[in-house]
Structures are given as C-alpha cells and as structure tokens.
Amino acid sequence: MGDVGANYSIRDEIREFWSERAATFDESVGHEIFSEAERAGWHQLIRKHLGDGKGRAALDLASGTGVISHLMNDMGFVVTGLDWSEAMLAQARAKAKKRKAEIRFIMRDAENTAEPRESYDVITNRHLVWTLVDAPAAFREWFELLKPGGKLLIVDGNMGRKSWVTHLRLALGGKPAHRNLAPGMSERLQRIREQVHFSGEMPAEAVVAALVATGFVEPVIDRRLGAIHWPQARKMSFWRALERLTQDRFAICVTKP
Ligand SMILES: C[S@@+](CC[C@H](N)C(=O)[O-])C[C@H]1O[C@@H](n2cnc3c(N)ncnc32)[C@H](O)[C@@H]1O
C-alpha cells in the first residue's frame, strides 16, 4: 500500500488495490475472455438489452483493462472507457492499440465523471456497483449523462451471499475465497468491502430500488447468464466452476425516460 496518511481515503484504497492488480488482471477467467463461445455470450447479452451499436455513444464505466469496452466496440458502438486507475487504463490502451480499435480511454471517477450531460446513448459497467462509495450519487450522475431514452446496463453479483457450493467447500476445509490473490490482498479487499455503499449483501432488487429512486424506469433483472458462465466454467477448476454457476450473478438494465 502507498503512504497511508491522514488524507488517505477509501477511494485511494480502491484505486491502489486495482492498480496493483492491473498487470495480471487479464490472466483470470471471468476477467479477460478466453473463448469465442464466451465472447458470443457477451455480445448476445449486450444486444438483448442495448441493441446493436450503429455508431451510438457508449460509456463503459470502470472499464479496467477494457474488456467490456472492446465488446461494445466490436458491436459498432463509439466507446469511451473510463477508469480512475492509470495502471488499468495503460493495459486498456495497449490492448486497443494491438487490436487497432478506436476507443477513448479517460481517467475519471465514475461517481463524478465531468462528462457532458445527456451525451451518451448507453452506459455499461461490469463489477463496479459493489465497490461504489456513494451509490446514490453515482446513479444520479449516470442518469444525467444519458440522453432521454438512453439505457444503463449493469453486470454484477451479490457476492456477499455465499452460494451453497461455497458453504460446502468451506465445510470440507477448502481455502477461503480469493485464494489466487497475492499475500495481504484478501484482507485489503475485505477492508474495502466493509467501507463501500453495498457492504455485506447486494441483492439485485436493492440496486434496482436505488436506480428507480433516481428516476430510471423499466427495470429488468436478468439472471440468464449461462451463455457467459458455462464457457467460463469450462476453463476453471472444478470448485471454481461450480461456484461460478451457483453464485447470484446478474445483469440489470434500466432506461432513462
Ligand atoms: C473488478 S475491476 C472491473 C474492470 C472491468 N469493468 C471489467 O469488468 O473487466 C474494477 C475496476 O473498477 C475501477 N473503479 C472502481 N471504482 C471506480 C470509480 N469510482 N471510478 C472509476 N473507476 C473505478 C477500478 O480501478 C477497476 O479497474
């Protein structure tokens, strides 16, 4: 960890945590995509909720190494990827250069983007909502960034709730979760979890309630993610695959009226 002074906040802690993970982030199944079957599953999910790109403006919040940004680019969206970790953005930019993909990557806070109001047709994010410090403020910001009729697609999960497989694995003396993290990182992740808005459980229904309170309409909770999770599971160890298939992972799509 960096210099932990009086001004060191939870936001610094989150940024540093992900920056330290940037170099190896894409090595994990579930982060980067390792099969065409999984890629097709993602395209199917995005198309189902957002339609084809057709040059529409997309903002991928907390884009990390740019996995979702690239999927959106494949589909013809004009994509801006936003993250506050320069190390993550460096990976995303290198990947875009290699793939000759024109994606704008910017360093910003997803809770306060400084992007023009009503300038995006769609907004996406994967694995961001659980780590928001001020979720209601973030949702207001995203509402303002969308054009009327624009859509927000969230991909996340209620990771505070252990699946029956995790309970069984732990009962059989299995290692604690996040066993692939470097020493000390599990504790740091736990400390982050305790300080964010959705600390503890994050049911999809609670996220939807907060989105609707912001003014979003037509909420859809989509748990039919098998076309993504099965190809991922095939690349995982037995226990990790079983966990992946039994965790409460979901997509949420809402519309700005
Ligand atoms: C689990 S990674 C997910 C990356 C990417 N969305 C993906 O699914 O491959 C979480 C990312 O969120 C970023 N992040 C967390 N909070 C953020 C915030 N408030 N603003 C911008 N980026 C944020 C981190 O820097 C990190 O890149």
Ligand as a Chemical Component Dictionary entry (heavy atoms), coordinates in Angstrom:
data_LIG
# 
_chem_comp.id                   LIG 
_chem_comp.type                 NON-POLYMER 
_chem_comp.pdbx_formal_charge   0 
_chem_comp.three_letter_code    LIG 
# 
loop_
_chem_comp_atom.comp_id 
_chem_comp_atom.atom_id 
_chem_comp_atom.alt_atom_id 
_chem_comp_atom.type_symbol 
_chem_comp_atom.charge 
_chem_comp_atom.model_Cartn_x 
_chem_comp_atom.model_Cartn_y 
_chem_comp_atom.model_Cartn_z 
_chem_comp_atom.pdbx_ordinal 
LIG C1  C1  C 0  -13.234 -5.570 -10.872 1  
LIG S1  S1  S 1  -12.473 -4.333 -11.869 2  
LIG C2  C2  C 0  -13.565 -4.413 -13.263 3  
LIG C3  C3  C 0  -12.978 -3.876 -14.533 4  
LIG C4  C4  C 0  -13.865 -4.002 -15.756 5  
LIG N1  N1  N 0  -15.141 -3.339 -15.574 6  
LIG C5  C5  C 0  -14.088 -5.448 -16.105 7  
LIG O1  O1  O 0  -15.166 -5.958 -15.775 8  
LIG O2  O2  O -1 -13.198 -6.091 -16.685 9  
LIG C6  C6  C 0  -12.964 -2.880 -11.048 10 
LIG C7  C7  C 0  -12.498 -1.591 -11.753 11 
LIG O3  O3  O 0  -13.238 -0.507 -11.240 12 
LIG C8  C8  C 0  -12.391 0.613  -11.170 13 
LIG N2  N2  N 0  -13.061 1.549  -10.260 14 
LIG C9  C9  C 0  -13.527 1.287  -9.027  15 
LIG N3  N3  N 0  -14.155 2.361  -8.538  16 
LIG C10 C10 C 0  -14.077 3.329  -9.501  17 
LIG C11 C11 C 0  -14.542 4.662  -9.601  18 
LIG N4  N4  N 0  -15.233 5.242  -8.619  19 
LIG N5  N5  N 0  -14.281 5.350  -10.723 20 
LIG C12 C12 C 0  -13.582 4.791  -11.754 21 
LIG N6  N6  N 0  -13.123 3.539  -11.708 22 
LIG C13 C13 C 0  -13.374 2.808  -10.599 23 
LIG C14 C14 C 0  -11.075 0.045  -10.720 24 
LIG O4  O4  O 0  -9.994  0.901  -10.979 25 
LIG C15 C15 C 0  -11.027 -1.239 -11.551 26 
LIG O5  O5  O 0  -10.421 -1.010 -12.795 27 
# 
loop_
_chem_comp_bond.comp_id 
_chem_comp_bond.atom_id_1 
_chem_comp_bond.atom_id_2 
_chem_comp_bond.value_order 
_chem_comp_bond.pdbx_ordinal 
LIG C1  S1  SING 1  
LIG S1  C2  SING 2  
LIG S1  C6  SING 3  
LIG C2  C3  SING 4  
LIG C3  C4  SING 5  
LIG C4  N1  SING 6  
LIG C4  C5  SING 7  
LIG C5  O1  DOUB 8  
LIG C5  O2  SING 9  
LIG C6  C7  SING 10 
LIG C7  O3  SING 11 
LIG C7  C15 SING 12 
LIG O3  C8  SING 13 
LIG C8  N2  SING 14 
LIG C8  C14 SING 15 
LIG N2  C9  SING 16 
LIG N2  C13 SING 17 
LIG C9  N3  DOUB 18 
LIG N3  C10 SING 19 
LIG C10 C11 SING 20 
LIG C10 C13 DOUB 21 
LIG C11 N4  SING 22 
LIG C11 N5  DOUB 23 
LIG N5  C12 SING 24 
LIG C12 N6  DOUB 25 
LIG N6  C13 SING 26 
LIG C14 O4  SING 27 
LIG C14 C15 SING 28 
LIG C15 O5  SING 29 
# 
